[in-house]
Amino acid sequence: MDKKLEWLKRFSETCGVSGFESRMKELMLQRLDGMAEVSYDKLGSVVFTKQAAADAPKIMLASHMDEIGFMVKHITKEGFLKFTCLGGWWEQVMLSQRVTVHGSKGDLVGVIGSKPPHILSPEERTKVVAKKDMYIDIGASNEEVARQLGVFEGCPVTPYAEMAVMGDGKTLLGKAWDNRIGCAVMADVMENISAKALNSTVYGVATVQEEVGLRGAQTSVNLLKPDIALVIDTCVAGGTPGVSDDVAPAKIGTGVAVTIFDAGMIPNTALRDFAMQTAKELGIPTQISISEGGATDGGRIHLHDAGVLTLTFSIPTRYIHSHQSVIHIDDYLGAVKLITAMVEKLDSEQYKKLLQA
């Protein structure tokens, strides 16, 4: 387990906002070195292939590498950085948070700031500060100094947080679990099958730019043309004060979540049932996930060509899309076990059964 935790720490802490995933890509290449054939799409997604016979069904395991973050769009004359958001941010979780600005001369420490409440009117204090009124402070005295430090328009900016193991020894606090935990699951599955003879070709795909429109999913599915896709992502975890089960039924520590509906896809029901049956046979805890306001890479993948049989697995995650989020290691391990078992069972005969269901 210590080795797995070391990898999870590296996955969480590696910087890689949408469109700037190169560091995470290098980490994935290290993690699966020698275990699969490597190729790429032209947008930056990396594909790890375990090849079978030419007529075998093709399975795509998709997990996105990118995390939400920011990009510098303007440097003020006073040396502060105005930014645009890469991915969905809620203003309530942004202020006073530390960030890393990736300048041309190296990484810089920054913090998100705004006008302090002490000088706001009583009416202003009751309102949430808008993103447009925030800035990043890197300790530069003016624009010239900021540029000398290597800051430029187009600079990526990553949230900063160190991974930590919480009190029970199994709950993990860190940044970017959406979707670095999905990448970890995919990598573990690819390692599990690397030395096995399979009756299907498996593509482990670490996609790019999911948080800004599922873009890497589109290009990679066009490249691979799979028959089946198992998407691995996160979902909003319930079980916290004020969150009802009908809104967020999945809870951390109670099993991998099988998505029954999201805003971008209704999953293939035969594949869903196959996953549930496999989990039952192996005694792997599962739960359901529903997301009426969010989608995953499956939203693009399942619509490719004449259609791809697609199902999304999610690791329940608290405080998603913030600097600090929380997962449970048992959910991660269960996802690895279930997806590995499904891949091993999926052959031409099983694929035909799914098509005819």
C-alpha positions in Angstrom: 0.0 0.0 0.0 2.9 2.4 0.7 3.9 2.2 -2.9 0.4 3.0 -4.1 0.2 5.9 -1.7 3.5 7.3 -3.1 2.1 7.1 -6.6 -1.2 8.7 -5.5 0.7 11.5 -3.9 2.6 12.2 -7.1 -0.5 12.0 -9.2 -2.3 14.5 -6.9 0.5 17.0 -6.6 1.6 17.0 -10.2 0.7 20.2 -12.1 -1.4 19.8 -15.2 -4.3 22.2 -15.9 -6.3 21.9 -19.1 -4.2 22.4 -22.2 -1.0 22.1 -20.2 -0.9 18.4 -19.2 2.7 17.7 -20.2 4.0 17.0 -16.6 1.1 14.6 -15.9 1.8 12.9 -19.3 5.4 12.3 -18.3 4.3 10.9 -15.0 1.9 8.5 -16.8 4.7 7.4 -19.0 6.9 6.7 -16.0 4.1 4.8 -14.3 3.4 2.4 -17.2 7.0 2.2 -18.5 7.5 -1.1 -20.4 3.9 -2.3 -19.7 2.2 -1.2 -23.0 2.7 0.2 -26.4 2.6 4.0 -26.4 1.0 6.3 -28.9 -0.7 9.7 -29.0 -3.4 11.7 -30.6 -2.7 15.1 -32.0 -4.2 17.0 -29.1 -1.9 15.5 -26.5 -3.8 12.5 -25.1 -1.5 9.5 -24.5 -2.6 5.9 -25.4 -1.3 2.8 -23.7 -2.2 -0.3 -25.8 -2.4 -4.0 -24.8 -2.9 -5.6 -28.2 -4.9 -8.8 -28.9 -5.9 -10.4 -32.2 -7.1 -8.2 -35.0 -10.7 -9.4 -34.8 -10.9 -9.0 -31.0 -13.2 -6.3 -29.5 -11.5 -3.0 -28.7 -11.9 -1.6 -25.2 -11.1 2.0 -24.3 -10.3 2.9 -20.7 -10.6 6.7 -20.6 -9.5 8.9 -17.7 -8.6 12.6 -18.1 -5.2 14.0 -17.0 -6.2 17.7 -16.7 -7.2 19.5 -13.6 -9.1 22.8 -13.3 -6.9 25.9 -13.0 -6.2 29.3 -14.5 -4.4 31.2 -17.2 -2.9 34.7 -17.0 -4.6 37.1 -19.3 -3.3 40.4 -18.2 -0.5 41.9 -16.0 -1.5 45.1 -14.3 0.9 48.0 -14.1 1.2 47.3 -10.3 2.3 43.7 -11.0 -0.8 41.8 -10.3 -2.1 39.0 -12.6 -5.6 39.0 -13.9 -6.7 35.5 -15.0 -9.3 33.4 -16.8 -10.5 30.1 -15.5 -9.7 26.8 -17.1 -12.6 24.7 -16.1 -15.5 25.3 -13.6 -14.7 27.3 -10.5 -17.0 28.5 -7.8 -16.0 31.9 -6.4 -16.6 30.8 -2.8 -13.6 28.4 -2.8 -11.0 30.6 -4.6 -10.0 33.6 -2.5 -6.8 33.5 -0.4 -5.8 30.1 -2.0 -2.2 29.5 -3.0 -1.4 28.8 -6.6 1.7 28.0 -8.7 2.3 30.3 -11.7 4.3 28.5 -14.4 6.5 31.3 -15.8 9.0 31.0 -18.6 11.8 31.1 -16.0 10.3 28.6 -13.6 7.5 28.2 -11.1 6.4 31.1 -9.0 4.4 31.1 -5.8 1.1 33.1 -5.9 -2.0 33.7 -3.9 -5.5 34.7 -5.2 -6.6 38.1 -3.7 -9.3 40.7 -3.9 -10.3 43.8 -2.0 -10.4 43.0 1.7 -13.7 43.0 3.6 -12.5 45.8 5.9 -12.9 48.4 3.2 -16.1 47.0 1.6 -19.5 48.6 2.2 -22.0 46.7 4.3 -23.9 45.8 1.1 -20.7 44.6 -0.7 -19.9 42.3 2.2 -23.0 40.3 1.6 -22.1 39.5 -2.0 -19.8 36.8 -3.3 -16.7 38.3 -4.9 -16.8 37.8 -8.7 -13.9 36.1 -10.5 -13.4 39.2 -12.6 -12.6 41.2 -9.4 -9.9 38.7 -8.3 -6.2 38.7 -9.1 -3.1 36.7 -8.4 -0.4 38.3 -6.2 3.2 37.0 -6.9 5.0 39.6 -4.9 6.0 41.7 -7.9 6.2 45.4 -7.3 5.1 46.3 -10.9 4.5 44.9 -14.3 8.2 45.1 -15.4 9.2 43.0 -12.4 6.5 40.5 -13.1 7.7 40.1 -16.6 11.3 39.8 -15.5 10.2 36.9 -13.3 9.0 35.1 -16.4 5.2 35.8 -16.3 3.5 36.4 -19.6 0.0 36.4 -21.0 -1.0 32.7 -21.5 0.9 31.5 -18.4 -0.8 28.5 -16.9 -1.6 28.6 -13.2 -2.2 25.5 -11.0 -3.8 25.2 -7.6 -1.3 24.3 -4.9 -2.0 21.6 -2.3 0.0 18.8 -0.7 -1.6 15.4 -0.4 -2.3 14.2 3.1 -3.6 11.0 4.7 -6.4 11.8 7.1 -7.2 10.4 10.5 -8.5 6.9 9.6 -5.5 6.1 7.4 -7.7 5.6 4.3 -9.2 9.0 3.6 -7.0 11.1 1.3 -7.0 14.9 1.1 -5.4 16.5 -1.9 -5.8 18.6 -5.1 -6.8 17.3 -8.5 -8.4 14.0 -7.5 -10.7 15.0 -10.4 -9.3 13.2 -12.3 -5.9 12.0 -11.1 -7.6 9.2 -9.1 -9.1 8.0 -12.4 -5.6 8.0 -14.0 -4.4 6.0 -11.1 -7.2 3.4 -11.6 -6.5 3.2 -15.3 -2.8 2.7 -14.7 -3.3 0.0 -12.2 -5.7 -1.9 -14.5 -3.2 -1.7 -17.4 -0.5 -3.0 -15.1 -2.7 -5.8 -13.9 -3.4 -7.0 -17.5 0.1 -6.3 -18.9 1.3 -9.9 -18.6 -2.0 -11.6 -19.3 -3.3 -13.1 -22.6 -6.6 -11.3 -23.3 -9.3 -11.8 -25.8 -9.7 -8.1 -26.3 -7.4 -5.2 -27.3 -7.3 -2.7 -24.4 -6.4 1.0 -24.8 -5.6 2.9 -21.6 -6.2 6.5 -22.6 -5.1 9.5 -20.5 -7.1 12.3 -22.2 -6.5 16.0 -22.2 -8.8 19.1 -21.9 -11.8 17.3 -20.4 -12.5 20.2 -18.0 -12.9 22.6 -20.9 -15.2 20.5 -23.1 -14.2 16.8 -23.3 -11.9 17.7 -26.1 -9.3 14.9 -25.7 -12.1 12.3 -25.6 -13.2 13.4 -29.0 -9.8 13.2 -30.6 -8.8 9.9 -29.0 -12.0 8.1 -29.7 -11.7 9.2 -33.4 -8.2 7.7 -33.4 -9.0 4.4 -31.7 -12.5 3.6 -32.9 -13.3 1.4 -29.9 -16.2 -1.0 -29.5 -16.6 -0.5 -25.7 -15.5 2.3 -23.4 -15.1 2.3 -19.7 -14.7 5.9 -18.5 -13.1 6.5 -15.1 -13.8 9.8 -13.3 -15.0 11.2 -10.1 -18.5 12.2 -8.8 -19.8 14.5 -6.2 -19.9 12.6 -2.9 -23.0 12.9 -0.7 -23.2 12.0 3.0 -22.2 15.6 4.1 -24.4 18.1 6.0 -27.1 19.6 3.7 -26.6 17.1 0.9 -29.5 14.7 0.4 -29.3 11.2 -1.0 -31.5 12.0 -4.0 -29.0 14.6 -5.2 -25.7 12.8 -4.4 -26.3 9.2 -3.5 -22.7 8.1 -3.6 -20.6 8.3 -0.4 -16.9 8.0 0.1 -15.7 4.6 1.4 -18.7 2.6 0.4 -17.6 1.4 -3.1 -17.0 2.5 -6.7 -19.9 4.3 -8.1 -21.6 3.2 -11.3 -23.2 6.1 -13.1 -26.8 5.6 -14.2 -27.2 9.1 -15.6 -25.3 12.3 -16.2 -25.8 15.4 -18.3 -23.9 14.1 -21.2 -24.8 10.4 -21.4 -27.3 7.7 -20.5 -24.9 4.7 -20.2 -25.3 1.5 -22.1 -27.7 -0.5 -19.9 -26.4 -4.0 -20.9 -22.8 -2.9 -20.0 -24.1 -1.4 -16.7 -25.8 -4.7 -15.8 -22.7 -6.6 -16.8 -20.6 -4.4 -14.4 -23.1 -4.9 -11.6 -23.2 -8.7 -12.1 -19.4 -8.9 -12.2 -19.1 -6.9 -9.0 -21.7 -9.1 -7.3 -19.8 -12.3 -8.2 -16.6 -10.9 -6.8 -18.1 -9.3 -3.7 -16.9 -5.8 -4.8 -19.0 -3.0 -3.1 -20.7 -0.7 -5.6 -23.1 2.2 -5.4 -24.8 4.4 -8.0 -24.0 7.9 -9.1 -26.2 10.4 -10.8 -25.1 13.8 -12.1 -27.8 16.1 -13.5 -25.4 19.0 -13.8 -22.1 17.5 -15.0 -20.7 15.1 -17.6 -17.6 13.0 -18.4 -15.5 12.0 -21.4 -18.2 9.4 -22.0 -20.4 12.2 -23.4 -18.2 12.4 -26.5 -17.0 8.8 -26.7 -20.4 7.1 -26.8 -21.5 9.1 -29.8 -18.5 8.2 -32.0 -19.4 6.9 -35.5 -22.3 4.4 -35.1 -22.0 4.5 -31.3 -19.7 3.0 -28.6 -21.0 0.9 -25.7 -20.0 3.2 -22.8 -20.2 3.2 -19.0 -18.8 5.6 -16.5 -17.3 4.5 -13.1 -16.7 7.2 -10.5 -14.7 7.6 -7.4 -16.9 9.6 -4.9 -15.1 12.8 -4.1 -15.9 15.5 -1.5 -15.2 19.2 -2.3 -14.8 18.6 -6.0 -13.4 21.5 -8.1 -11.6 23.2 -5.3 -8.0 23.3 -4.0 -8.7 20.5 -1.6 -10.8 17.4 -2.2 -11.3 14.1 -0.3 -11.5 10.5 -1.5 -11.3 7.1 0.1 -8.7 4.5 -0.9 -11.1 1.6 -0.7 -13.2 3.0 -3.5 -10.1 3.3 -5.6 -9.0 -0.2 -5.0 -12.5 -1.6 -5.7 -12.6 0.3 -9.0 -9.3 -1.3 -10.0 -10.5 -4.8 -9.1 -13.9 -4.4 -10.9 -12.6 -2.9 -14.1 -9.7 -5.5 -14.3 -12.2 -8.3 -14.0 -14.5 -6.8 -16.6 -11.7 -6.4 -19.1 -10.6 -10.0 -18.5 -14.1 -11.3 -19.2 -14.9 -9.2 -22.2 -14.3 -11.2 -25.4 -16.1 -11.4 -28.8 -18.9 -13.6 -27.4 -19.5 -11.3 -24.5 -19.5 -8.2 -26.8 -22.1 -9.8 -29.0 -24.3 -10.5 -26.0 -24.0 -6.8 -25.0 -24.9 -5.7 -28.5 -28.0 -7.9 -28.6 -29.2 -7.1 -25.1 
